[in-house]
Amino acid sequence: MTEPDDILVGGEFAKFRAAYAPVVNPAGTGAVRRTVRRRRQRTVVVTAAAVILAVAIPVGANAALDWRPDPSPAPAQTIAPSPSESTPPSKTPTPTASASPSTVSPTRAAPDGRISRSELLAAQVDLPAWVPGSTCTTGPTRIVADYLDEDDVLLDGLVHGDVDGDGAVETVALLRCQLFEQGPSQVVALDRDAHGRIVVLGQVARSAKTVPGWLLDMQVTDRGTVRVEMADRAPATDWSLDWSQRQWRDYRWSGTHFTQVDGPTSFGPNPHRADLTVSAGNVTWSAPDADGARTGTIAVTVRNLSAVPAGLVKLHLRMEVGTVADGGDWSACRDGAPPKGPIVCRFGPLGPGAERTFRFGLRNTNNGSGTGIAEVTPIGSDADPLMDPNHDNDEDRYTYGCTAVGLDPEETATGSTTIACNR
């Protein structure tokens, strides 16, 4: 700035001070104190704000880091008014987290499979197969209460219980056929279909040709197990159920069929059952003696094919009247040689798998010939009776007669010629 300019500015400031100096009052000590107090208050407020920000910023940062979305966020809901409010409740249902549309229809309740005796007798039931080789009716069958005909299927027992685990009760029936012949038996589980018709759920157990020969009873436990009582031998005219072995076997429904889950799976040898067999040779009479009687010898072998001992065995030789026991092995019989009447030998014991051969002497006064039968029967004892259910091998046929003399061999072989004994 040039010197003339400095002189001009300085003059102007001098005029300003001269005009305003009389009306300007100095601030004084009070004004100074008020100014200092205001500055101190601003300092405290600023400091407090800084402290609050120092605490809030880390907390907010941690919260931002820990935030995760709700894995199953609930949809927005309408907040219901408090009881003090008079606003009426909305008629629109409040949505829930599980309110998703579904196309699955409600589960159908299991049908009631409790079938009464009268209902079962009035229906046709599609029966499973009986023991192989049986002529008992299968397929659609009308079950009867009283056995009248050999083709009838008899209802012999009925129990109820939940056997398939569906929460509803089913029916279990004991059925028999060919009762007069101690024929087959079976246990079946019955239910109803969706239309209420009686259907077979499955066959629980059945009898067999050998063992078990008879089904006696049945039960249904609280766990749905079907228990069946069975015997190794069926009752017969010459066989009491008191001599049969009995056992319970347990069966469960697998979803497709019944399987055994407990109990024995086989029977041991029945102590009252012996399987004996006999074989006999032919008899040739000798020439007549001074009294006109002829003698001969027959060889007989008895075998015990069973696994139990035969305490006492009866051997009977059936021949024409006039033939009696005479010499040979009759002394080995318990009662000796029979003096007259039936030609019988009682002997024993005969152990399992054992056999015994006799050579019995015979005497005949009729000079006859023909065919005889050797028959064997197990007796046991009064306290331990024995029965032989296999009758096919209990007999053997043999011939007896005289040696043909002076006859054509071809004529003799035909069996149509009566062979006369030499005198």
Sequence and secondary structure as in RCSB ss.txt:
>XXXX:A:sequence
MTEPDDILVGGEFAKFRAAYAPVVNPAGTGAVRRTVRRRRQRTVVVTAAAVILAVAIPVGANAALDWRPDPSPAP
AQTIAPSPSESTPPSKTPTPTASASPSTVSPTRAAPDGRISRSELLAAQVDLPAWVPGSTCTTGPTRIVADYLDE
DDVLLDGLVHGDVDGDGAVETVALLRCQLFEQGPSQVVALDRDAHGRIVVLGQVARSAKTVPGWLLDMQVTDRGT
VRVEMADRAPATDWSLDWSQRQWRDYRWSGTHFTQVDGPTSFGPNPHRADLTVSAGNVTWSAPDADGARTGTIAV
TVRNLSAVPAGLVKLHLRMEVGTVADGGDWSACRDGAPPKGPIVCRFGPLGPGAERTFRFGLRNTNNGSGTGIAE
VTPIGSDADPLMDPNHDNDEDRYTYGCTAVGLDPEETATGSTTIACNR
>XXXX:A:secstr
  HHHHHHHHHHHHHHHHHHGGG    HHHHHHHHHHHHHHHHHHHHHHHHHHHHHHHHHHHHHHH    SS   
       TT      SS    TT                  HHHHHTSEEEE   STT     EEEEEESS  ST
T EEEEEEEEE  SSSSS EEEEEEEE GGGT  EEEEEEEE TTS EEEEEEEEE  SSSS EEEEEEE TTS 
EEEEEESS  BTTB GGGS EEEEEEEE SSSEEEEES SS    TTB  EEEEE  EEE    TTS EEEEEEE
EEEE SSS BS EEEEEE  TTEEEEEEGGGGSTT S SSSSEEEEE  B TT EEEEEEEEEESS   EEEEEE
EEE B SSSB B   GGGSEEEEEEEE   S  HHHHHTS S      
